Amino acid sequence: MTTAETIAQFEQYVIANYNRMPSVIVKGHGSKIWDADGKEYLDMFPGWAVSGIGHCHPKVVEAIRDQAGRLIHIDNTFYNEPQGRLAQMLGERAFGGKCFFCNSGAEAVEAALKLARRHTKKGKYKIISMEGGFHGRTMGAMTATAQPQKHQGFLPLIPGFAYVPFNDIEALKENFDEEVAGVIIEPIQGEGGICVADESYLRTIRELCDEHGAVAIWDEVQSGMGRSGKWFAYQNPNIEPDIMTMAKALGGGISIGGIMARPEVAASLTPGTHASTFGGNPLACAAAIATIEAIDEENMLDNALNMGRYIREKLSELQNRYSIIDGVRGLGLMIGIQLNEPGADIVDKCWEKGLRINCTQNTVLRFMPALNVTQAEIDQAIKILSDVMTEMNV
């Protein structure tokens, strides 16, 4: 099919709830993707941060092929080897908790919210979340997302949620009472604009939860799996949660989400309290195992730190040249460029020149390349962005 034919097919048969680029992507490898017309693009936002080790990593492809030939799915009435192995590998790289697997970040958040309410004492039900945060599109996750524009058309929301400004310790303390069951926060806000939580703020959440018998939930759907240069972003200040959500890059491109909870918290999720039909299926778990192995074997955590520093240096140089850039922030390969004007046109013109980046919150460009991105690929991306800004005279 031609590009026009595929787009026409979508217009007739697919619900138009996405603003799509006018391209049909047919192939991906590493940090590059190709459209149906044969044009090559450098992808600095691969799969909306899902393809965290690049598109179609050979180790993940091999694992999927092998597992698909033996057992694709088996329900959770039974044990399956990949699920247990994956849970162990994650626990060993985090805080030693127990895992529940599902299919997406939003599902992981829903599981975390339910576990917070179920685990805490009777009378505790409130969830505190942060302004500018993003936790998903399902009703509970959307309610936890303290962005009013995301709520339009879906009111009333689920009761029992309170919103506080990000990194505002006093506001957090003022909203904390004995009815609070949990606090959910992204250690690095992704969709909210690559805003990093202060160490003092995370520590205060931890202390307040301990003091009041609430649970601390770190949403690592976007910041996890090596994105920050550590396996999980909480490990940078080393302030552990009670529950952590995971998804996006976990499966190397395959849909999988999950939570990890401290054993004493996880014990509250008893049979019949929560479930996921497809969660923890052998195919998804095999892909996630291969993803973890690839990160280890190729030293991608070190590369994320080194290339993250390099790209921020290069972007800071652009800041000195272009007045539209107010600042560069982030951690590891989770990078935001704060603009003083809307950035959508920049994204579109970069795409025309073969570079994929993202704009969030109207004025923040997101660079979130694969953990195995090379310096040469970064240089190419910076040149395209620079060329675009020069042509736009910004």
C-alpha positions in Angstrom: 0.0 0.0 0.0 1.1 3.6 -0.6 1.3 6.2 2.1 -1.8 7.8 0.9 -3.7 4.5 0.8 -2.7 3.7 4.4 -3.7 7.1 5.7 -7.0 6.8 3.9 -7.6 3.4 5.5 -7.0 4.9 8.9 -9.3 7.8 8.2 -12.1 5.3 7.4 -11.5 2.6 10.0 -9.4 3.9 12.9 -10.7 6.3 15.6 -8.9 9.6 15.2 -7.8 10.1 18.8 -4.1 10.8 17.9 -2.5 13.6 16.0 -0.3 11.6 13.6 2.6 12.6 11.5 1.8 12.1 7.8 4.1 9.2 7.5 3.7 5.4 7.5 6.6 3.7 9.4 7.5 0.3 8.1 10.9 -0.5 9.6 13.1 0.4 12.6 16.6 -0.6 13.7 18.6 1.0 16.5 18.0 4.8 16.4 16.7 4.8 12.9 13.3 4.3 11.3 12.1 4.2 7.7 8.8 5.2 6.2 6.9 3.5 3.3 8.5 5.9 0.8 12.0 4.8 1.9 12.9 7.9 3.8 15.2 7.4 6.8 14.8 9.3 10.1 17.0 9.6 13.2 14.7 8.8 16.1 15.5 10.7 19.3 12.2 9.8 20.9 11.9 6.1 20.0 8.4 4.6 20.4 7.4 7.3 22.8 10.3 6.1 25.0 9.2 2.5 24.7 12.1 1.4 22.4 14.6 2.3 25.1 17.4 0.1 23.7 16.6 1.1 20.1 14.2 -0.4 17.6 14.3 -4.1 17.0 17.3 -4.9 19.2 18.7 -8.2 17.9 18.6 -9.8 21.4 15.0 -8.9 21.9 14.0 -10.1 18.4 15.7 -13.4 19.0 14.1 -13.9 22.4 10.6 -13.1 20.9 11.1 -15.6 18.1 12.3 -18.3 20.4 9.5 -17.8 22.9 6.8 -17.5 20.3 7.8 -21.0 19.0 7.3 -22.6 22.4 4.6 -20.7 24.4 3.1 -17.3 23.6 0.5 -17.1 26.4 -0.6 -19.0 29.4 -3.0 -17.6 32.0 -2.0 -16.9 35.5 -3.7 -20.0 36.8 -0.3 -21.5 36.2 3.3 -20.6 36.8 5.5 -19.8 33.9 9.3 -19.6 33.9 9.9 -16.2 32.2 7.6 -14.4 34.6 9.4 -15.6 37.7 12.8 -15.0 36.2 11.9 -11.5 35.2 10.6 -10.6 38.6 13.9 -11.8 40.2 16.0 -9.8 37.7 14.0 -6.7 38.4 14.1 -7.2 42.2 17.9 -7.7 42.1 18.3 -4.4 40.2 15.9 -2.4 42.5 14.9 -2.7 46.1 14.2 -6.4 46.3 10.4 -6.1 46.1 7.8 -8.5 44.6 6.3 -7.9 41.2 2.9 -7.9 39.6 2.8 -7.7 35.8 0.2 -6.1 33.5 0.3 -4.5 30.1 0.9 -0.8 30.3 1.9 2.1 32.5 -1.6 3.2 33.2 -2.5 -0.4 34.3 0.6 -0.3 36.6 -0.6 2.9 38.2 -4.1 1.5 38.7 -2.6 -1.5 40.5 -0.4 0.7 42.6 -3.4 2.9 43.6 -5.5 -0.1 44.5 -2.7 -1.6 46.6 -2.1 1.6 48.4 -5.7 1.8 49.6 -5.9 -1.9 50.3 -2.7 -2.1 52.3 -3.2 0.9 54.6 -5.4 1.1 57.7 -9.2 1.6 57.5 -10.1 5.2 57.0 -7.1 5.9 54.7 -8.1 6.5 51.1 -6.6 9.8 49.9 -4.0 9.9 47.2 -1.7 12.9 46.9 -0.2 13.6 43.5 1.8 16.4 41.9 0.8 19.2 39.6 2.3 18.7 36.2 2.5 15.0 36.7 1.2 12.4 34.3 0.2 8.9 35.2 -2.0 7.5 32.4 -5.4 7.7 30.7 -7.5 5.2 32.6 -9.9 6.8 35.2 -7.8 6.3 38.3 -4.5 7.2 36.6 -6.2 10.2 34.9 -7.5 11.4 38.2 -4.0 11.1 39.7 -2.8 13.2 36.7 -3.0 16.8 38.1 -3.5 18.5 34.8 -7.0 19.9 34.3 -6.8 19.9 30.5 -6.5 16.1 30.7 -9.8 15.9 32.6 -12.0 17.8 30.2 -15.0 15.8 29.0 -14.5 13.1 31.6 -15.8 14.6 34.8 -16.6 13.8 37.6 -13.3 12.3 38.5 -12.7 9.6 41.2 -13.0 11.1 44.7 -10.2 11.0 47.2 -7.3 12.7 45.3 -5.4 15.9 46.3 -3.0 17.8 44.1 0.1 19.7 45.4 2.7 21.8 43.5 5.8 19.8 42.4 8.8 20.2 44.7 6.7 22.3 47.2 7.5 20.8 50.6 5.2 23.1 52.6 2.2 22.4 50.4 2.8 18.7 50.7 2.9 18.9 54.5 -0.3 21.0 54.6 -2.2 18.4 52.6 -0.9 15.4 54.5 -3.3 14.0 57.1 -4.3 10.7 58.6 -6.7 9.9 55.7 -3.8 9.8 53.2 -3.2 6.3 51.9 -0.4 7.2 49.5 1.6 9.7 47.6 2.4 9.1 43.9 5.2 11.0 42.1 7.4 10.7 39.1 11.0 11.1 40.2 11.4 12.9 36.9 8.2 14.3 35.3 8.2 13.2 31.7 5.1 14.5 29.9 5.2 17.3 32.5 8.3 18.7 30.9 11.4 16.8 32.2 11.2 18.2 35.7 13.5 16.5 38.3 12.2 16.0 41.8 14.4 17.5 44.5 16.1 15.0 46.8 14.7 16.9 49.8 11.2 16.6 48.3 11.4 12.8 47.8 12.9 12.4 51.3 10.1 14.4 52.8 7.5 12.2 51.0 9.3 9.2 52.4 9.4 10.5 55.9 5.7 11.7 55.9 4.6 8.3 54.6 6.5 6.5 57.3 5.2 8.8 60.0 1.5 8.5 58.9 1.4 4.9 57.8 1.0 5.8 54.1 2.8 4.3 51.1 5.2 6.1 48.8 4.6 5.3 45.1 7.4 6.2 42.6 6.0 6.3 39.1 9.0 5.1 37.0 7.1 4.2 33.8 9.1 6.7 31.8 12.2 7.3 34.0 12.9 3.6 34.7 14.9 1.0 32.9 18.2 2.9 32.7 16.8 6.2 31.3 18.4 8.2 34.1 21.7 6.4 34.0 20.6 4.2 36.9 18.2 1.2 36.6 15.6 3.4 38.2 15.6 7.2 38.8 15.0 6.8 42.5 18.5 5.3 42.8 20.1 8.6 42.0 19.2 10.1 45.5 18.7 6.4 46.7 15.4 7.1 48.4 13.3 3.9 48.1 9.6 3.7 47.5 7.1 1.2 48.9 5.6 0.7 45.4 7.2 1.4 42.0 5.4 1.4 38.7 7.2 0.2 35.5 6.3 0.0 31.8 7.4 1.7 28.5 11.0 0.5 27.9 10.6 -2.6 30.1 9.8 -4.9 27.2 12.2 -3.5 24.6 9.1 -2.6 22.4 6.7 -5.3 23.6 3.7 -4.2 25.7 4.4 -4.9 29.4 3.9 -3.1 32.6 4.1 -3.9 36.3 4.6 -2.8 39.8 7.2 -3.7 42.4 6.2 -3.5 46.0 8.0 -4.1 49.3 7.2 -7.7 50.4 5.2 -6.5 53.4 3.1 -4.2 51.1 2.8 -6.8 48.3 1.3 -9.2 50.8 -1.9 -7.2 50.7 -2.5 -8.0 47.0 -4.1 -11.4 47.8 -5.9 -13.7 45.2 -9.1 -12.1 43.9 -8.1 -8.5 44.7 -6.4 -7.6 41.4 -5.5 -9.4 38.1 -4.5 -9.0 34.5 -5.4 -11.6 31.9 -2.4 -10.9 29.7 -0.1 -9.7 32.5 3.2 -11.5 32.8 2.6 -13.7 29.7 5.7 -15.6 28.5 6.3 -13.6 25.3 6.3 -10.2 27.0 8.5 -11.5 29.9 11.0 -13.1 27.5 11.3 -9.7 25.7 11.8 -7.9 29.0 14.5 -10.4 30.1 16.3 -9.9 26.9 16.1 -6.1 27.3 17.7 -6.3 30.8 20.4 -8.6 29.5 21.2 -6.3 26.6 21.4 -3.3 28.9 23.9 -5.2 31.1 26.0 -6.8 28.4 26.4 -3.5 26.4 27.0 -1.3 29.4 24.1 0.9 28.5 23.7 2.5 31.9 27.2 4.0 31.5 26.4 5.1 28.0 23.2 6.8 29.2 25.3 8.8 31.7 28.0 9.7 29.2 25.8 10.5 26.2 23.4 12.3 28.5 26.2 14.7 29.6 27.4 15.1 26.0 24.0 15.9 24.6 23.3 18.5 27.4 26.6 20.1 26.6 25.7 20.4 23.0 22.2 21.7 23.7 23.7 24.3 26.1 25.9 25.5 23.2 22.7 25.9 21.2 21.2 27.9 24.1 24.0 30.4 23.7 23.2 30.8 20.0 19.4 30.8 19.9 17.3 33.1 22.0 14.2 30.8 21.9 16.0 28.4 24.3 15.6 29.3 28.0 17.3 26.3 29.5 18.3 22.6 29.3 17.5 20.1 32.1 17.2 16.5 32.8 19.1 13.4 34.0 20.9 10.8 31.9 19.1 10.5 28.6 15.9 12.1 29.8 16.4 15.6 28.5 14.1 18.7 28.2 14.8 21.9 26.3 12.8 24.7 27.7 11.7 27.2 25.1 10.1 30.6 25.5 7.8 30.0 22.5 5.7 27.0 21.3 7.8 24.2 19.9 5.4 22.4 17.6 6.8 24.0 14.4 10.3 23.1 15.4 9.3 19.4 15.8 7.6 19.4 12.4 10.5 21.0 10.6 13.0 18.6 12.3 10.8 15.7 11.0 11.0 17.1 7.5 14.8 17.0 7.8 14.8 13.5 9.1 14.9 14.0 12.9 12.2 12.8 15.3 11.9 14.7 18.6 8.9 15.6 20.7 7.3 18.7 22.2 5.4 18.5 25.5 3.6 21.2 27.6 3.7 23.3 24.4 7.2 24.7 25.1 9.5 21.8 26.1 11.3 19.8 23.5 12.0 16.2 24.6 15.2 14.3 23.7 14.9 10.7 24.9 17.2 8.7 22.6 17.9 5.0 23.0 20.3 4.0 25.7 22.8 2.8 23.1 22.7 6.0 21.1 26.1 7.0 19.7 27.9 10.3 19.8 27.7 10.5 16.0 24.0 10.1 16.1 23.7 12.9 18.7 25.9 15.1 16.6 23.6 14.5 13.6 20.5 15.3 15.7 22.1 18.5 17.1 23.0 19.7 13.6 19.5 19.2 12.3 18.0 21.0 15.2 20.5 23.8 14.8 19.7 24.1 11.1 16.0 24.2 11.8 16.4 27.0 14.4 18.7 29.0 12.0 16.1 28.7 9.2 13.3 29.7 11.5 15.4 32.6 12.8 14.6 31.9 16.5 
